[in-house]
Amino acid sequence: MYPYSYYNKLNSITYKRNIRFYIPGGTITKEKDWYPFVLTFNDNEGFSRYAGRKLSLTIFYNFGHFRNGFSSYYDQNSRYYSSFYGGYVIYNSKDPDDPYGFDIDGKIKIKELESIPRYDQTRLVLPSLGCPEHKIYFKSKIDKIEYNIEYLGINDWVKIDSTVVTNGPNHKYRKKHLGYIQYGKPPDNYSGDDFPLVILKGRIYAKYFDDYKMTIILYIVAPNIDTIENCDRNILSKCKINYYSNANEKT
């Protein structure tokens, strides 16, 4: 899993444009909470088809820690059930001055911002676990929007808290799926419905960086607001975004 993630990192839009986008892994805290490493995945072609524009999308993501051979991502009694944190970087390959998720005046486009986690969950995560297309569900509702937020020492972020109803990852094991390489197989003793609906809380910080010509989003999704606040305070707020000072830092 890590070699494939590293390959994606080397081909990411941030790496190619000499931008350091650092998101801490689970080792930054002393708790048994998140997987030790943040992983990277590029999906330029898929997201371009989905959005109807030529875009580059790099996804940085992390999920719950492992216990008994599988991630707490599957554990319905865990604070990290169906949880992720990480970042999205979107670059308009055809017209870099036309930002995704924002208009030219810097105002947010809610539908475009919402389409990114929607795409991630419904076209990448759930299919990788074998969830049938007809069963995939995703609906979000904005709870609060705050503008002109300072975050990571950078001004003018937009902070959005939301409620999301989507499929949880639990299901009965029938055959191997690609997602098992990351999260492990679902628990052997699971006997409930496959991919049951779950209510989650979500938080994103979004900003269009004119210097980079990129929209950057930091995100957390979890079953409750306490987990989000904890991850925000102890992990996400430790992220770093800047240009590489020299080429050697990229290796």
ZADRENDREN-414692 format. One record per residue: z negated, x, y of N, C-alpha, C in turn. Coordinates in pm, whole numbers, padded with zeros to 5 digits, always signed. Layout:
// residues N
ZXYZXYZXY...
END
This chain:
// residues 251
+00000+00082-00120+00000+00000+00000+00000+00086+00126-00083+00190+00130-00091+00274+00249+00041+00349+00273+00107+00407+00172+00235+00475+00199+00340+00382+00258+00345+00258+00210+00441+00162+00264+00406+00128+00409+00278+00113+00436+00232+00087+00573+00269+00204+00665+00251+00326+00615+00282+00443+00696+00432+00451+00724+00512+00416+00625+00657+00411+00646+00691+00311+00757+00625+00195+00756+00648+00096+00860+00601+00146+00996+00491+00220+00998+00442+00276+01124+00546+00370+01184+00606+00455+01102+00706+00549+01151+00832+00480+01204+00854+00356+01158+00971+00281+01201+00937+00171+01301+00813+00169+01347+00770+00065+01441+00826+00092+01580+00837-00014+01659+00888+00000+01795+00792+00081+01880+00662+00074+01854+00567+00153+01932+00585+00301+01905+00599+00338+01779+00615+00479+01744+00746+00534+01801+00852+00457+01789+00982+00503+01836+00986+00520+01988+00903+00443+02057+00902+00450+02204+00781+00527+02256+00719+00606+02167+00611+00698+02206+00487+00627+02263+00457+00511+02207+00340+00436+02253+00233+00439+02145+00114+00475+02183+00001+00476+02093-00067+00339+02098-00065+00269+01986-00134+00140+01975-00236+00154+01863-00357+00188+01901-00462+00216+01803-00553+00096+01787-00569+00049+01664-00661-00058+01631-00756-00006+01523-00886-00006+01546-00979+00049+01446-00979-00032+01316-01005+00038+01206-01024-00027+01077-01170-00061+01053-01198-00108+00932-01333-00152+00899-01438-00043+00899-01397+00083+00894-01495+00192+00889-01565+00213+01023-01519+00145+01129-01583+00163+01260-01722+00100+01263-01748+00005+01173-01879-00058+01164-01948-00013+01036-02078-00037+01028-02155+00000+00909-02163-00113+00807-02110-00228+00843-02117-00344+00755-02006-00342+00651-02028-00419+00545-01921-00446+00448-01846-00567+00503-01750-00539+00588-01683-00650+00655-01532-00652+00635-01464-00549+00683-01318-00547+00680-01267-00430+00596-01142-00440+00555-01074-00333+00482-01076-00206+00570-01088-00089+00510-01105+00033+00590-00990+00065+00686-00866+00028+00649-00750+00070+00728-00671-00049+00780-00628-00040+00905-00534-00137+00960-00394-00102+00910-00323-00200+00859-00190-00179+00801-00081-00221+00900+00040-00170+00876+00153-00195+00966+00270-00253+00889+00337-00350+00951+00456-00410+00890+00555-00446+00999+00681-00412+00978+00789-00447+01071+00873-00560+01011+00908-00656+01096+00997-00763+01050+01090-00803+01163+01179-00713+01197+01270-00736+01309+01373-00844+01276+01437-00834+01162+01545-00927+01128+01492-01068+01104+01383-01078+01027+01328-01210+00996+01282-01284+01120+01210-01214+01207+01160-01281+01326+01273-01310+01424+01375-01225+01429+01490-01252+01515+01560-01381+01472+01578-01400+01343+01638-01525+01294+01550-01645+01329+01421-01628+01312+01325-01736+01338+01325-01774+01486+01328-01677+01575+01320-01702+01719+01456-01729+01783+01563-01695+01713+01697-01714+01768+01732-01614+01876+01667-01497+01873+01692-01390+01970+01678-01258+01897+01744-01156+01947+01736-01024+01884+01607-00956+01930+01508-00952+01841+01375-00902+01875+01329-00800+01773+01240-00713+01818+01168-00625+01727+01023-00674+01720+00972-00689+01599+00834-00734+01579+00763-00636+01487+00655-00579+01536+00567-00498+01453+00432-00568+01444+00380-00579+01322+00253-00647+01297+00152-00544+01249+00038-00540+01314-00076-00460+01271-00182-00558+01223-00237-00535+01103-00327-00637+01048-00434-00577+00957-00544-00649+00951-00652-00614+00859-00716-00743+00809-00783-00733+00695-00841-00849+00628-00975-00810+00568-01039-00903+00499-01173-00882+00448-01185-00773+00344-01306-00714+00336-01336-00605+00242-01323-00652+00097-01319-00554+00006-01305-00583-00136-01441-00586-00206-01452-00677-00300-01567-00683-00389-01521-00747-00519-01559-00690-00633-01521-00742-00765-01370-00751-00783-01298-00658-00721-01155-00649-00746-01066-00731-00655-01124-00809-00563-01039-00885-00471-01105-00892-00334-01024-00923-00236-01070-00926-00097-01154-01050-00069-01249-01036+00025-01327-01152+00070-01238-01252+00143-01114-01215+00168-01013-01308+00219-01005-01433+00132-01034-01419+00001-01032-01532-00093-01165-01606-00102-01272-01548-00053-01408-01599-00077-01443-01709+00022-01446-01832-00025-01472-01947+00062-01614-01946+00120-01703-01867+00063-01840-01857+00114-01859-01739+00208-01752-01667+00235-01761-01547+00318-01723-01576+00463-01780-01500+00554-01741-01507+00696-01597-01461+00716-01542-01392+00615-01408-01333+00628-01304-01408+00545-01342-01528+00501-01248-01612+00428-01127-01645+00515-01008-01619+00463-00883-01652+00531-00875-01587+00670-00939-01471+00684-00950-01405+00814-00858-01285+00827-00811-01262+00949-00735-01144+00985-00772-01101+01126-00751-00975+01154-00746-00931+01293-00638-00824+01304-00592-00798+01426-00489-00695+01442-00412-00714+01571-00283-00683+01565-00201-00692+01685-00055-00720+01652+00014-00774+01750+00158-00793+01742+00222-00723+01861+00335-00659+01836+00414-00599+01944+00555-00654+01933+00603-00715+02043+00735-00779+02044+00819-00716+02154+00938-00677+02117+01029-00610+02211+01165-00678+02203+01218-00717+02317+01350-00780+02323+01456-00672+02318+01514-00653+02202+01609-00544+02181+01737-00562+02260+01778-00686+02281+01904-00713+02351+01887-00704+02501+01774-00757+02552+01750-00757+02696+01603-00724+02721+01567-00596+02729+01428-00556+02744+01358-00615+02866+01434-00655+02969+01373-00713+03089+01345-00863+03075+01379-00919+02960+01351-01061+02932+01237-01067+02831+01112-01079+02876+00997-01069+02785+00984-01190+02693+00924-01168+02576+00896-01277+02484+00752-01323+02506+00733-01453+02521+00599-01508+02543+00560-01521+02688+00641-01464+02777+00617-01471+02921+00750-01491+02993+00745-01550+03113+00866-01557+03193+00870-01436+03287+00973-01427+03367+00991-01308+03451+00885-01298+03560+00815-01409+03587+00707-01409+03686+00571-01382+03623+00570-01359+03491+00446-01326+03423+00367-01447+03373+00423-01566+03386+00356-01685+03335+00380-01698+03185+00277-01747+03114+00287-01752+02969+00376-01867+02922+00442-01843+02810+00515-01947+02739+00439-01974+02610+00361-02081+02611+00270-02110+02501+00342-02121+02368+00454-02190+02365+00524-02211+02238+00572-02079+02179+00617-01988+02265+00662-01858+02214+00544-01775+02163+00434-01774+02236+00316-01700+02189+00265-01758+02057+00262-01891+02048+00212-01956+01926+00305-01932+01807+00434-01911+01837+00530-01895+01727+00506-01767+01648+00440-01668+01708+00422-01539+01639+00320-01549+01526+00197-01597+01550+00106-01616+01436+00155-01723+01340+00226-01823+01392+00282-01925+01303+00380-01861+01205+00469-01779+01258+00566-01710+01173+00495-01621+01071+00398-01546+01117+00324-01455+01030+00262-01530+00912+00196-01642+00942+00126-01717+00837+00222-01791+00745+00321-01859+00803+00404-01949+00722+00524-01882+00658+00571-01769+00713+00690-01703+00658+00657-01572+00586+00539-01517+00612+00504-01388+00551+00383-01400+00458+00268-01439+00513+00143-01435+00435+00145-01533+00319+00162-01661+00349+00153-01762+00242+00263-01747+00136+00390-01724+00173+00491-01701+00070+00460-01580-00018+00397-01477+00039+00365-01358-00041+00263-01386-00150+00190-01498-00136+00091-01537-00237+00144-01645-00331+00267-01688-00308+00328-01787-00396+00308-01930-00353+00267-01953-00228+00250-02090-00181+00388-02158-00170+00406-02273-00235+00536-02340-00228+00571-02380-00085+00697-02373-00052+00740-02401+00085+00698-02540+00130+00707-02639+00040+00676-02777+00080+00528-02797+00110+00445-02704+00066+00301-02719+00086+00250-02642+00208+00331-02553+00263+00287-02469+00374+00265-02555+00499+00148-02533+00563+00110-02614+00678+00048-02524+00784+00080-02551+00909+00021-02476+01020+00026-02562+01145-00092-02588+01201-00100-02663+01326-00210-02602+01411-00181-02574+01537-00281-02513+01625-00303-02599+01749-00424-02591+01801-00462-02664+01922-00538-02568+02014-00496-02558+02138-00562-02469+02233-00696-02529+02276-00801-02449+02265-00933-02490+02311-00961-02443+02452-00911-02325+02487-00942-02268+02619-00844-02157+02652-00800-02151+02777-00715-02042+02825-00782-01980+02948-00789-01847+02948-00842-01774+03063-00737-01673+03108-00714-01668+03238-00614-01579+03295-00682-01461+03366-00600-01359+03393-00646-01243+03470-00770-01177+03409-00768-01164+03278-00879-01102+03205-00861-00950+03205-00970-00878+03228-00968-00733+03208-01014-00704+03066-00935-00627+02992-00965-00597+02852-00909-00459+02820-00985-00381+02749-00947-00243+02716-00928-00159+02842-00993-00199+02952-00976-00129+03078-00843-00159+03146-00775-00265+03101-00643-00303+03152-00653-00444+03210-00594-00466+03326-00600-00596+03392-00492-00692+03343-00513-00818+03376-00411-00924+03365-00376-00966+03223-00470-00960+03132-00451-01022+03001-00470-01173+03013-00408-01246+02921-00436-01388+02902-00515-01402+02772-00628-01469+02778-00713-01490+02661-00704-01637+02619-00669-01659+02494-00653-01795+02444-00738-01814+02319-00826-01913+02323-00903-01954+02205-00842-02083+02152-00833-02094+02020-00768-02210+01961-00833-02249+01829-00798-02367+01783-00835-02414+01649-00707-02427+01567-00711-02374+01446-00592-02371+01361-00622-02441+01228-00535-02530+01189-00542-02590+01055-00424-02537+00975-00455-02472+00865-00349-02413+00783-00399-02403+00639-00317-02345+00554-00356-02330+00413-00448-02211+00394-00556-02230+00318-00634-02117+00272-00560-02047+00159-00600-01925+00123-00525-01846+00026-00557-01876-00121-00665-01949-00149-00706-01966-00288-00607-02050-00370-00589-02007-00492-00501-02077-00585-00525-02023-00725-00478-02095-00823-00492-02050-00961-00384-01946-00991-00424-01840-01057-00329-01734-01093-00232-01784-01200-00102-01765-01175+00000-01803-01272+00093-01687-01304+00127-01611-01203+00211-01493-01223+00188-01400-01106+00241-01280-01116+00221-01181-01011+00298-01219-00886+00234-01191-00771+00300-01208-00642+00276-01083-00558+00366-01059-00464+00362-00938-00385+00231-00924-00307+00178-01037-00260+00056-01033-00181-00064-00979-00256-00061-00985-00388-00174-00936-00467-00194-00785-00452-00086-00715-00418-00099-00571-00396-00197-00543-00282-00201-00634-00185-00289-00615-00070-00428-00675-00093-00432-00802-00131-00558-00875-00134-00623-00881-00272-00554-00833-00374-00599-00852-00510-00558-00989-00561-00580-01015-00689-00550-01146-00746-00658-01247-00704-00626-01375-00700-00728-01475-00668-00837-01476-00775-00958-01519-00743-01068-01518-00841-01033-01596-00968-01070-01541-01082-01040-01605-01210-01108-01741-01225-01224-01757-01162-01300-01880-01181-01265-01989-01079-01161-01966-01000-01124-02069-00902-01061-02188-00973-01112-02309-00943-01064-02430-01011-01027-02542-00913-01025-02512-00783-00991-02613-00685-00842-02629-00668-00805-02701-00562-00663-02721-00532-00600-02589-00489-00473-02575-00519-00400-02457-00473-00376-02466-00322-00405-02358-00253-00380-02344-00110-00433-02463-00029-00563-02490-00041-00621-02604+00032-00620-02581+00183-00617-02688+00258-00621-02674+00403-00759-02627+00448-00760-02545+00553-00883-02491+00607-00874-02495+00760-00988-02518+00823-00994-02516+00969-01047-02381+01013-00970-02312+01095-01004-02178+01142-01011-02175+01294-01081-02075+01344-01081-02047+01486-00994-01923+01512-00924-01924+01623-00838-01811+01655-00858-01765+01799-00836-01638+01821-00841-01582+01956-00731-01479+01971-00660-01486+02084-00562-01382+02114-00582-01334+02258-00549-01207+02279-00532-01150+02412-00386-01110+02421-00316-01163+02520-00172-01138+02531-00138-01084+02670-00042-00991+02672+00002-00934+02799+00142-00876+02782+00225-00897+02883+00355-00830+02888+00337-00702+02969+00370-00589+02906+00358-00459+02971+00495-00420+03026+00510-00430+03155+00640-00401+03217+00680-00255+03197+00582-00164+03196+00613-00022+03175+00674+00002+03037+00626-00073+02938+00674-00056+02800+00787-00152+02766+00803-00257+02848+00899-00365+02819+00862-00436+02688+00735-00452+02665+00686-00511+02541+00578-00616+02568+00577-00719+02486+00464-00811+02481+00369-00761+02373+00243-00744+02410+00142-00697+02314+00035-00804+02301+00001-00836+02178-00099-00937+02148-00204-00877+02055-00329-00899+02087-00440-00868+01997-00494-01000+01945-00527-01008+01819-00565-01137+01762-00678-01126+01661-00751-01236+01647-00851-01254+01542-00842-01398+01495-00849-01420+01366-00859-01555+01311-00966-01552+01201-01056-01650+01204-01169-01651+01112-01224-01794+01102-01311-01820+01004-01363-01957+00986-01456-02004+01097-01516-01912+01171-01613-01954+01273-01608-01859+01393-01659-01910+01503-01653-01834+01629-01743-01711+01625-01851-01714+01547-01941-01598+01539-01869-01475+01484-01788-01496+01381-01711-01384+01324-01611-01332+01425-01550-01422+01500-01454-01380+01603-01523-01299+01712-01637-01347+01759-01710-01275+01864-01753-01137+01816-01798-01130+01692-01844-01003+01636-01728-00904+01624-01614-00951+01575-01496-00865+01561-01443-00824+01697-01444-00915+01791-01398-00886+01927-01483-00775+01988-01614-00791+01977-01708-00699+02041-01708-00561+01975-01706-00558+01842-01727-00432+01770-01599-00361+01726-01487-00431+01723-01364-00370+01673-01249-00383+01772-01209-00506+01803-01088-00524+01883-01101-00464+02022-01220-00472+02080-01240-00417+02213-01236-00265+02216-01227-00202+02098-01218-00056+02088-01073-00009+02074-00979-00100+02083-00838-00063+02072-00796+00024+02190-00685+00098+02169-00632+00183+02274-00480+00166+02280-00429+00154+02401-00285+00141+02423-00245+00237+02534-00161+00334+02502-00112+00426+02604+00005+00505+02547+00068+00581+02633+00175+00671+02588+00113+00791+02518+00184+00844+02417+00143+00971+02358+00153+01079+02463+00050+01160+02469+00052+01269+02570+00145+01381+02529+00165+01398+02397+00262+01497+02350+00309+01456+02212+00420+01515+02171+00484+01474+02045+00395+01503+01924+00311+01604+01932+00229+01642+01816+00130+01532+01778+00091+01445+01872-00004+01338+01843+00054+01233+01749+00184+01231+01735+00247+01129+01653+00245+01164+01505+00209+01284+01471+00215+01323+01330+00082+01302+01263
END
